Amino acid sequence: MTDISDMAEAFRTAFRNHPAGVAILTAMTQTGPVAMTVSSLISVSAVPPVIAFSLSNQSGTAAALLTAQTVVIHFPRYEDLDLASLCARPGEARFGADSDWETLPTGEPRYRQIGTWFRGEIQTRLPLEAATLVTAQLLEGVCAGATTSQGSQTLVYLDRRWRGLGQEDRRNGPSLTS
């Protein structure tokens, strides 16, 4: 049997070396707009379009976001690193005069500079010991992927650092199937 502290360290090390896509979540709450960067976004289903993500139970922003009924999921590119970094730091003003954002007709905040985004309705909140797992069904959105320049890089998080994954870093291989 592996000691629990050894298991926790092995877990942290494994995920530190596992590249993760980056998303920015925004929502309107009773106290105003909130935003946070996550690396836990996953696709659950294409039809209907459902995503999931986890939120730390130690985050004040996550606690506020969990009160919302809807959320906007932004897919930042490497050139959006400053915004992703801003939304990852606790206590930062994420909707000040320096941020280019708008309120959607449905009331949620959306960062204009990010071309790919979806608005979703939260379906499930599953409280766990240290986090809450959330699912949301996507209601609308825009995918700018087809119009993104070839020089644009995908933003990933690996070994506690932001990285850009460019076209030259991608290899054609077998498709993942579920």
Short mmCIF file of the C-alpha atoms (twelve columns), coordinates in Angstrom:
data_MODEL
# 
_entry.id   MODEL 
# 
loop_
_atom_site.group_PDB 
_atom_site.id 
_atom_site.type_symbol 
_atom_site.label_atom_id 
_atom_site.label_alt_id 
_atom_site.label_comp_id 
_atom_site.label_asym_id 
_atom_site.label_seq_id 
_atom_site.Cartn_x 
_atom_site.Cartn_y 
_atom_site.Cartn_z 
_atom_site.pdbx_PDB_model_num 
ATOM 1   C CA . MET A 1   0.000   0.000  0.000   1 
ATOM 2   C CA . THR A 2   1.141   3.515  -0.749  1 
ATOM 3   C CA . ASP A 3   1.223   5.987  2.126   1 
ATOM 4   C CA . ILE A 4   -1.404  8.730  1.669   1 
ATOM 5   C CA . SER A 5   1.218   11.506 1.754   1 
ATOM 6   C CA . ASP A 6   3.281   9.640  -0.863  1 
ATOM 7   C CA . MET A 7   0.143   9.219  -2.974  1 
ATOM 8   C CA . ALA A 8   -0.660  12.936 -2.696  1 
ATOM 9   C CA . GLU A 9   2.862   13.868 -3.775  1 
ATOM 10  C CA . ALA A 10  2.779   11.397 -6.667  1 
ATOM 11  C CA . PHE A 11  -0.611  12.818 -7.710  1 
ATOM 12  C CA . ARG A 12  0.671   16.414 -7.640  1 
ATOM 13  C CA . THR A 13  3.776   15.483 -9.622  1 
ATOM 14  C CA . ALA A 14  1.804   13.551 -12.231 1 
ATOM 15  C CA . PHE A 15  -0.610  16.427 -12.817 1 
ATOM 16  C CA . ARG A 16  2.172   19.019 -12.756 1 
ATOM 17  C CA . ASN A 17  3.606   17.176 -15.764 1 
ATOM 18  C CA . HIS A 18  0.253   16.710 -17.493 1 
ATOM 19  C CA . PRO A 19  -0.482  19.590 -19.897 1 
ATOM 20  C CA . ALA A 20  -3.890  21.149 -19.432 1 
ATOM 21  C CA . GLY A 21  -5.919  23.468 -21.596 1 
ATOM 22  C CA . VAL A 22  -6.796  26.821 -20.075 1 
ATOM 23  C CA . ALA A 23  -10.233 28.413 -19.850 1 
ATOM 24  C CA . ILE A 24  -11.550 31.575 -18.235 1 
ATOM 25  C CA . LEU A 25  -14.941 31.350 -16.555 1 
ATOM 26  C CA . THR A 26  -17.069 34.447 -15.990 1 
ATOM 27  C CA . ALA A 27  -20.435 34.855 -14.330 1 
ATOM 28  C CA . MET A 28  -22.698 37.527 -12.916 1 
ATOM 29  C CA . THR A 29  -23.382 37.081 -9.216  1 
ATOM 30  C CA . GLN A 30  -25.332 39.060 -6.632  1 
ATOM 31  C CA . THR A 31  -22.115 40.897 -5.775  1 
ATOM 32  C CA . GLY A 32  -21.207 41.637 -9.399  1 
ATOM 33  C CA . PRO A 33  -19.159 39.993 -12.145 1 
ATOM 34  C CA . VAL A 34  -16.582 37.324 -11.282 1 
ATOM 35  C CA . ALA A 35  -13.877 35.651 -13.357 1 
ATOM 36  C CA . MET A 36  -11.365 32.904 -12.803 1 
ATOM 37  C CA . THR A 37  -8.921  30.860 -14.839 1 
ATOM 38  C CA . VAL A 38  -9.255  27.074 -14.731 1 
ATOM 39  C CA . SER A 39  -7.305  24.188 -16.199 1 
ATOM 40  C CA . SER A 40  -9.925  21.570 -15.356 1 
ATOM 41  C CA . LEU A 41  -12.362 22.113 -18.247 1 
ATOM 42  C CA . ILE A 42  -13.430 18.931 -20.023 1 
ATOM 43  C CA . SER A 43  -15.858 18.044 -22.771 1 
ATOM 44  C CA . VAL A 44  -18.578 15.690 -21.539 1 
ATOM 45  C CA . SER A 45  -20.878 15.467 -24.552 1 
ATOM 46  C CA . ALA A 46  -21.270 17.061 -27.984 1 
ATOM 47  C CA . VAL A 47  -25.019 16.363 -28.287 1 
ATOM 48  C CA . PRO A 48  -26.230 17.957 -26.164 1 
ATOM 49  C CA . PRO A 49  -23.111 20.089 -25.660 1 
ATOM 50  C CA . VAL A 50  -22.082 19.630 -22.018 1 
ATOM 51  C CA . ILE A 51  -18.838 20.583 -20.283 1 
ATOM 52  C CA . ALA A 52  -17.519 20.026 -16.767 1 
ATOM 53  C CA . PHE A 53  -14.942 21.720 -14.570 1 
ATOM 54  C CA . SER A 54  -13.837 21.641 -10.957 1 
ATOM 55  C CA . LEU A 55  -13.577 24.558 -8.560  1 
ATOM 56  C CA . SER A 56  -11.513 24.626 -5.369  1 
ATOM 57  C CA . ASN A 57  -13.527 24.950 -2.185  1 
ATOM 58  C CA . GLN A 58  -10.812 27.294 -0.865  1 
ATOM 59  C CA . SER A 59  -11.377 29.977 -3.506  1 
ATOM 60  C CA . GLY A 60  -13.620 32.951 -2.794  1 
ATOM 61  C CA . THR A 61  -14.102 33.531 -6.517  1 
ATOM 62  C CA . ALA A 62  -15.119 29.897 -6.983  1 
ATOM 63  C CA . ALA A 63  -17.622 30.206 -4.139  1 
ATOM 64  C CA . ALA A 64  -19.155 33.260 -5.812  1 
ATOM 65  C CA . LEU A 65  -19.195 31.565 -9.215  1 
ATOM 66  C CA . LEU A 66  -21.045 28.583 -7.737  1 
ATOM 67  C CA . THR A 67  -23.979 30.873 -6.884  1 
ATOM 68  C CA . ALA A 68  -24.542 31.725 -10.555 1 
ATOM 69  C CA . GLN A 69  -27.038 29.908 -12.755 1 
ATOM 70  C CA . THR A 70  -25.104 30.560 -15.966 1 
ATOM 71  C CA . VAL A 71  -21.445 30.897 -16.871 1 
ATOM 72  C CA . VAL A 72  -19.421 32.042 -19.881 1 
ATOM 73  C CA . ILE A 73  -16.543 29.763 -20.820 1 
ATOM 74  C CA . HIS A 74  -13.750 31.581 -22.691 1 
ATOM 75  C CA . PHE A 75  -11.028 29.715 -24.604 1 
ATOM 76  C CA . PRO A 76  -7.996  32.034 -24.453 1 
ATOM 77  C CA . ARG A 77  -5.108  31.824 -26.907 1 
ATOM 78  C CA . TYR A 78  -1.466  32.352 -25.973 1 
ATOM 79  C CA . GLU A 79  -1.800  36.026 -26.901 1 
ATOM 80  C CA . ASP A 80  -4.466  36.252 -24.144 1 
ATOM 81  C CA . LEU A 81  -1.925  35.193 -21.513 1 
ATOM 82  C CA . ASP A 82  -2.121  38.514 -19.630 1 
ATOM 83  C CA . LEU A 83  -5.876  38.110 -19.159 1 
ATOM 84  C CA . ALA A 84  -5.593  34.432 -18.182 1 
ATOM 85  C CA . SER A 85  -2.880  35.331 -15.686 1 
ATOM 86  C CA . LEU A 86  -4.960  38.201 -14.274 1 
ATOM 87  C CA . CYS A 87  -7.961  35.917 -13.753 1 
ATOM 88  C CA . ALA A 88  -5.725  33.335 -12.041 1 
ATOM 89  C CA . ARG A 89  -4.416  35.719 -9.367  1 
ATOM 90  C CA . PRO A 90  -6.490  36.089 -6.194  1 
ATOM 91  C CA . GLY A 91  -7.706  39.533 -5.255  1 
ATOM 92  C CA . GLU A 92  -7.165  41.173 -8.647  1 
ATOM 93  C CA . ALA A 93  -9.734  43.508 -10.227 1 
ATOM 94  C CA . ARG A 94  -10.851 41.579 -13.304 1 
ATOM 95  C CA . PHE A 95  -13.473 43.960 -14.643 1 
ATOM 96  C CA . GLY A 96  -11.861 47.373 -14.311 1 
ATOM 97  C CA . ALA A 97  -11.416 50.101 -16.879 1 
ATOM 98  C CA . ASP A 98  -8.350  48.274 -18.246 1 
ATOM 99  C CA . SER A 99  -10.391 45.182 -19.156 1 
ATOM 100 C CA . ASP A 100 -12.253 45.047 -22.460 1 
ATOM 101 C CA . TRP A 101 -15.471 43.300 -21.531 1 
ATOM 102 C CA . GLU A 102 -19.171 43.536 -22.166 1 
ATOM 103 C CA . THR A 103 -22.381 42.325 -20.604 1 
ATOM 104 C CA . LEU A 104 -24.218 39.854 -22.814 1 
ATOM 105 C CA . PRO A 105 -27.960 40.482 -23.370 1 
ATOM 106 C CA . THR A 106 -28.551 37.595 -20.935 1 
ATOM 107 C CA . GLY A 107 -26.545 39.372 -18.206 1 
ATOM 108 C CA . GLU A 108 -23.218 37.530 -18.101 1 
ATOM 109 C CA . PRO A 109 -19.847 39.288 -18.459 1 
ATOM 110 C CA . ARG A 110 -17.756 38.366 -21.526 1 
ATOM 111 C CA . TYR A 111 -14.214 39.374 -22.451 1 
ATOM 112 C CA . ARG A 112 -14.285 40.795 -25.984 1 
ATOM 113 C CA . GLN A 113 -10.685 39.925 -26.860 1 
ATOM 114 C CA . ILE A 114 -11.343 36.180 -26.686 1 
ATOM 115 C CA . GLY A 115 -12.874 34.949 -29.928 1 
ATOM 116 C CA . THR A 116 -14.034 31.507 -28.789 1 
ATOM 117 C CA . TRP A 117 -16.582 31.433 -26.002 1 
ATOM 118 C CA . PHE A 118 -19.753 29.653 -24.948 1 
ATOM 119 C CA . ARG A 119 -22.539 30.506 -22.521 1 
ATOM 120 C CA . GLY A 120 -23.763 27.613 -20.438 1 
ATOM 121 C CA . GLU A 121 -26.409 26.860 -17.870 1 
ATOM 122 C CA . ILE A 122 -25.090 25.125 -14.773 1 
ATOM 123 C CA . GLN A 123 -26.764 21.724 -14.452 1 
ATOM 124 C CA . THR A 124 -24.946 19.981 -11.603 1 
ATOM 125 C CA . ARG A 125 -22.865 20.999 -8.600  1 
ATOM 126 C CA . LEU A 126 -21.267 17.973 -6.941  1 
ATOM 127 C CA . PRO A 127 -19.531 18.939 -3.674  1 
ATOM 128 C CA . LEU A 128 -16.436 16.861 -2.957  1 
ATOM 129 C CA . GLU A 129 -13.991 17.096 -0.080  1 
ATOM 130 C CA . ALA A 130 -11.727 19.841 -1.467  1 
ATOM 131 C CA . ALA A 131 -13.527 20.884 -4.640  1 
ATOM 132 C CA . THR A 132 -16.871 21.064 -6.388  1 
ATOM 133 C CA . LEU A 133 -17.411 19.380 -9.737  1 
ATOM 134 C CA . VAL A 134 -19.689 21.421 -12.006 1 
ATOM 135 C CA . THR A 135 -21.446 20.479 -15.245 1 
ATOM 136 C CA . ALA A 136 -23.022 22.975 -17.619 1 
ATOM 137 C CA . GLN A 137 -25.021 22.605 -20.813 1 
ATOM 138 C CA . LEU A 138 -23.936 25.041 -23.504 1 
ATOM 139 C CA . LEU A 139 -26.673 27.329 -24.800 1 
ATOM 140 C CA . GLU A 140 -24.872 29.547 -27.311 1 
ATOM 141 C CA . GLY A 141 -21.418 30.581 -28.364 1 
ATOM 142 C CA . VAL A 142 -18.865 31.343 -31.028 1 
ATOM 143 C CA . CYS A 143 -15.856 29.323 -32.144 1 
ATOM 144 C CA . ALA A 144 -13.266 31.548 -33.786 1 
ATOM 145 C CA . GLY A 145 -10.956 28.593 -34.449 1 
ATOM 146 C CA . ALA A 146 -11.569 28.633 -38.185 1 
ATOM 147 C CA . THR A 147 -10.654 32.308 -38.384 1 
ATOM 148 C CA . THR A 148 -7.703  32.237 -35.980 1 
ATOM 149 C CA . SER A 149 -4.385  33.089 -37.609 1 
ATOM 150 C CA . GLN A 150 -1.859  30.316 -38.163 1 
ATOM 151 C CA . GLY A 151 0.525   32.164 -35.841 1 
ATOM 152 C CA . SER A 152 -1.934  31.970 -32.972 1 
ATOM 153 C CA . GLN A 153 -1.028  29.442 -30.310 1 
ATOM 154 C CA . THR A 154 -3.210  27.452 -27.958 1 
ATOM 155 C CA . LEU A 155 -2.657  28.358 -24.296 1 
ATOM 156 C CA . VAL A 156 -1.735  25.425 -22.061 1 
ATOM 157 C CA . TYR A 157 -0.554  25.085 -18.474 1 
ATOM 158 C CA . LEU A 158 2.294   22.670 -17.710 1 
ATOM 159 C CA . ASP A 159 4.643   22.368 -14.736 1 
ATOM 160 C CA . ARG A 160 3.277   25.559 -13.145 1 
ATOM 161 C CA . ARG A 161 3.992   27.599 -16.286 1 
ATOM 162 C CA . TRP A 162 1.941   29.009 -19.132 1 
ATOM 163 C CA . ARG A 163 2.965   27.733 -22.540 1 
ATOM 164 C CA . GLY A 164 1.922   28.224 -26.130 1 
ATOM 165 C CA . LEU A 165 1.227   25.193 -28.274 1 
ATOM 166 C CA . GLY A 166 1.742   26.188 -31.896 1 
ATOM 167 C CA . GLN A 167 0.701   24.513 -35.116 1 
ATOM 168 C CA . GLU A 168 4.204   23.088 -35.557 1 
ATOM 169 C CA . ASP A 169 3.870   21.319 -32.201 1 
ATOM 170 C CA . ARG A 170 0.822   19.340 -33.312 1 
ATOM 171 C CA . ARG A 171 1.059   15.976 -34.994 1 
ATOM 172 C CA . ASN A 172 -1.645  14.131 -36.826 1 
ATOM 173 C CA . GLY A 173 -2.476  10.913 -35.075 1 
ATOM 174 C CA . PRO A 174 -5.392  8.672  -34.394 1 
ATOM 175 C CA . SER A 175 -8.517  10.379 -33.126 1 
ATOM 176 C CA . LEU A 176 -9.589  9.824  -29.547 1 
ATOM 177 C CA . THR A 177 -12.851 7.963  -29.307 1 
ATOM 178 C CA . SER A 178 -15.039 7.465  -26.313 1 
# 
